[in-house]
Amino acid sequence: MSNIYHLEKNVLTQEECETLATHFEENSQDDYREGYKHSGILLYDILAGEVPAPIAPIKRALRLANSVFTNNYKFTYNRFELKRLFGNIMSTGSVNMPHDDDGDVYEGKKDVEEHYSCILMLNSDYEGGELYFEHHGVEVRLEAGDLIMFRGNAENLHGVREVKSGKRVNVIIFFRNFELNQDYDEDIWKEFIA
């Protein structure tokens, strides 16, 4: 495993990737960023078992990511869980500047929350769009079926180079680690990925 990221090839079959890409293209809305579309998969829907059939293969990626993170990273806090996932489509001309996933700010966020980030790539027919890690001088071109996993913190700033042609279609997955100071038995997401 690289100190920067862990990459698994062929986590999904070509057919599964095509089915998921079609699902996200048909069910995505425009994002606030130019040239982006996204389709959220609500954690509550997963927990309730209300997941569209094309989404089911993502379970394999979630199992793998959970295993990689829990077996290869030392957590700071006592709670590790799946946070959210969504389909993400970047059109020609789109770019994602270097950023820190821990730096996300939203209502209800824990004061300190460490993100463990994944990208599950669903297509290969695009040019440009390389994932890069700014502080490390590393670029990775992802292909359909690839799952890349990494710590999304300030020491591992990452972004996506401009998509030169085609569309870059993937699933973004976030796990989180945070301090929980109460009894909590909400590991239903683990039942989903079992």
C-alpha positions in Angstrom: 0.0 0.0 0.0 1.3 3.5 -0.9 1.7 6.0 1.9 -0.6 8.3 -0.2 -3.3 6.0 -1.4 -4.4 2.4 -1.9 -5.6 1.4 -5.4 -7.6 -1.7 -6.3 -8.2 -2.5 -10.0 -11.3 -4.2 -11.4 -13.4 -3.9 -8.2 -16.5 -3.8 -10.5 -17.0 -5.5 -13.9 -17.3 -3.5 -17.0 -21.0 -4.3 -17.2 -21.5 -3.2 -13.6 -19.7 0.1 -14.3 -21.7 0.8 -17.4 -25.0 0.1 -15.6 -24.0 2.3 -12.7 -22.8 5.1 -15.0 -26.1 5.0 -16.9 -28.0 5.1 -13.6 -26.2 8.2 -12.4 -26.4 9.9 -15.8 -30.2 9.4 -15.8 -30.7 10.4 -12.1 -28.2 13.3 -11.6 -28.9 17.0 -11.1 -26.7 20.0 -11.9 -24.3 20.8 -9.2 -23.4 24.3 -8.0 -20.1 23.9 -9.9 -20.0 24.5 -13.6 -19.9 21.2 -15.6 -20.7 19.0 -12.6 -23.7 16.8 -12.0 -24.3 14.6 -9.0 -26.8 12.0 -7.6 -26.9 11.5 -3.9 -27.4 8.1 -2.4 -28.9 8.8 1.0 -27.4 6.8 3.9 -31.0 6.6 5.3 -32.1 4.8 2.1 -29.3 2.4 2.4 -30.2 1.7 6.1 -33.8 1.2 5.2 -32.9 -1.2 2.3 -34.4 1.2 -0.3 -31.5 1.1 -2.7 -32.1 1.0 -6.5 -30.9 -2.3 -8.0 -28.1 -0.8 -10.1 -26.5 0.5 -6.9 -26.1 -3.0 -5.3 -22.6 -3.6 -6.8 -21.2 -0.7 -4.8 -21.5 -2.9 -1.7 -18.3 -4.7 -2.9 -16.4 -1.4 -3.0 -17.7 -0.4 0.4 -16.6 -3.8 1.9 -13.2 -3.4 0.4 -12.8 0.2 1.5 -13.9 -0.5 5.1 -11.4 -3.4 5.2 -8.5 -1.3 3.8 -9.2 1.6 6.2 -9.8 -0.4 9.4 -6.8 -2.7 8.7 -4.2 -0.1 7.5 -5.0 3.2 9.3 -4.7 4.2 12.9 -7.9 6.1 13.9 -7.7 9.1 16.3 -11.3 8.8 17.6 -13.6 6.0 18.8 -16.2 6.0 16.0 -15.6 4.9 12.3 -18.5 4.8 9.9 -19.7 5.2 6.4 -20.7 8.8 6.0 -22.1 9.4 2.5 -21.8 8.4 -1.2 -22.9 9.9 -4.4 -22.6 9.6 -8.2 -20.4 12.4 -9.6 -20.2 13.4 -13.3 -17.6 15.9 -14.5 -18.1 17.1 -18.1 -15.5 18.4 -20.5 -13.8 21.5 -19.1 -14.6 20.6 -15.4 -11.8 20.8 -12.9 -11.7 20.1 -9.1 -9.1 22.3 -7.3 -7.0 20.8 -4.6 -8.9 20.4 -1.4 -9.1 18.8 2.0 -12.2 16.7 2.7 -11.7 17.2 6.5 -12.4 20.9 5.8 -16.0 20.3 4.7 -18.2 22.7 6.7 -21.9 21.9 7.0 -24.7 22.2 9.6 -24.6 19.3 12.2 -20.9 18.4 11.5 -18.9 17.2 14.5 -16.2 19.7 15.5 -13.5 17.3 14.5 -14.2 14.7 11.9 -11.5 12.9 9.9 -12.5 11.8 6.4 -11.4 8.6 4.7 -12.1 9.1 1.0 -12.7 6.8 -2.0 -13.3 7.2 -5.7 -14.9 4.3 -7.6 -14.4 5.0 -11.3 -17.2 4.0 -13.7 -15.7 4.8 -17.1 -12.5 5.1 -19.0 -13.6 7.0 -22.1 -12.4 10.5 -21.1 -9.2 12.5 -21.5 -7.5 14.4 -18.8 -9.3 14.2 -15.4 -6.3 12.8 -13.5 -6.6 12.6 -9.7 -3.6 14.3 -8.2 -2.1 14.7 -4.8 -0.7 18.3 -4.7 1.8 17.9 -1.9 3.2 14.6 -3.2 3.5 15.4 -6.9 1.5 12.3 -7.8 -1.1 11.9 -10.5 -3.3 8.8 -11.1 -5.5 8.2 -14.1 -8.4 6.0 -13.0 -10.0 3.4 -15.2 -13.5 1.8 -15.1 -13.6 -0.5 -12.1 -10.8 1.2 -10.1 -11.3 2.0 -6.5 -8.8 4.4 -4.9 -8.8 5.0 -1.2 -6.9 7.7 0.8 -7.0 9.9 3.8 -8.6 13.1 2.7 -6.8 15.5 5.0 -4.7 18.7 4.7 -1.5 16.7 4.4 -3.1 14.9 1.4 -4.6 17.7 -0.6 -6.1 16.2 -3.8 -7.9 17.4 -6.8 -8.9 16.5 -10.4 -7.2 17.9 -13.5 -9.3 19.4 -16.2 -11.4 16.9 -18.1 -10.2 17.5 -21.7 -12.8 15.4 -23.5 -15.7 13.1 -22.6 -17.3 12.8 -19.2 -15.6 11.5 -16.0 -18.2 9.4 -14.1 -17.5 8.0 -10.7 -18.9 7.3 -7.2 -17.5 9.4 -4.3 -17.5 7.6 -1.0 -16.7 9.1 2.4 -16.1 7.3 5.7 -15.5 9.3 8.8 -13.8 8.9 12.2 -15.0 11.1 15.1 -15.4 11.1 18.9 -18.7 9.7 20.1 -19.4 10.2 23.8 -22.6 8.2 24.1 -23.9 4.7 23.6 -24.6 4.2 19.9 -25.8 1.2 18.0 -26.2 2.5 14.4 -24.0 0.1 12.5 -26.8 -0.9 10.1 -24.6 0.3 7.2 -22.4 -2.7 8.0 -25.4 -5.0 7.4 -25.8 -3.4 4.0 -22.3 -4.2 2.9 -22.1 -7.7 4.5 
